[in-house]
Amino acid sequence: MSSESETRGERLAALERLRQLIGIERPVDEVSREIWSAALRLGAAEVGAIHVACSDESELECEQAFQTEVVQRLLPRMKSAHQAPFRLFNPGARYERGSVAIAEGHFATPATAGGFKLLLVKVNAHVAADWTGASAVLGRLNRYGRDSACCGALAALLAGGRAPFLDDLREVLESDGKDRLAALLDPARVDPRRRAFCAALVSARMQARRAVLDIQSHRPKSPTLYIVLPCVTINRESRDGEILCGLYTADHRGDELAVEYVGLGDDPSAYEVRRELERYAVEDPGTSPPGTAP
Ligand SMILES: [Zn+2]
């Protein structure tokens, strides 16, 4: 076995438990703990992180889980007892082009000389599950005593709103000549009761892909293994849940970059959302098998 295939085998073993989480809602703390566990097993000399999430107040729980379980335990100290990821918090959780290059430079610390760094890129779209009525309503939140869209940015996109951040979200959903927004709005293709959920799933998936396209055009300052994780937070009255939608690995530790993906595809009409008690799960018959390029 070549050293390259040994490296790939070790990487797959370290990521196995994370891969088993794909499509299944788990509490936000558990998802972040699994990311920590996988990161630890990968044995990097340094760990850096980019967190992309929506500005919405409801995403604080997800942010804090990642901060507590991953950032504080793995990232380099900026100053005494102070670790932080590179953060992109904006309406709709949009990855902004060029961010990978800046963050990669930050985390190319002296510790990575002779070793490699792991750069985690976690992308969280979100959707609320309101259980205050007789049955769950997805995409609505009882916020401060009033009914509220959540994610409000994705709801505005689905309603045909215009604003620079909505145009940016739209551009990503319409990339590669595929009109995923039209699929979301077509009741024959996506059940309107699941529309907000499917919008969050495909948005996270596509924003993660945008980050990977950036990784593909960037030469890192030190050997880097990127793990890119599209996720959807399920905002609840109780502790929030989270679904890992897929897992990209982009290995740029050698001269060549090798990208692999496993997880949900990019067609929202293919997603099969089901509920098991109060937790959600999503399957995609067209799920990209391990090893698929983006
Ligand atoms: Zn939002």
Residues whose N, C-alpha, C, O or C-beta is under 5 A from the ligand:
A	BS01	ZN	C54 D56 G92 C151 G152 A153
